[in-house]
Amino acid sequence: MRETLESKLPLIDQEVVVGEAQVLQEFLVSQRRKRTAIAGCRCLNGSLKRKGVLYKLIRGDEVIAESLKCQSLKHVKEDVQLITKGMECGLALEDPPKSSISLRYQKGDRIVCYEMIKVKQRLKWSPKGF
């Protein structure tokens, strides 16, 4: 009975962390007559990907911005698709949607790379007598 009910529930989104990086320094670069902030980072665990994932910026215990896409990912002036644990990189994230401010980074900020996957809901139901 529980399995039948669970199969009728809609799938929910679950966040799966792919990688995490720490900001070492912020760089301001001129691109198309606009100053863009680039985060100089070191990947602490997992990996950072350029496509198919989302990012969030965390300062202390506060999430500054989330659901951000990667604008550019570079390793030693070369565009790359993947950064693995221990590597340093330059990372530019797109500005948050529906926001008039542009992202700025501070030393010590954490950047978390994650994927959203669909998972089945589970019922926390245990009827008496079963």
Order of alpha helices (4+ residues) and beta strands (2+ residues): alpha-beta-beta-beta-beta-beta-beta-beta-beta-beta
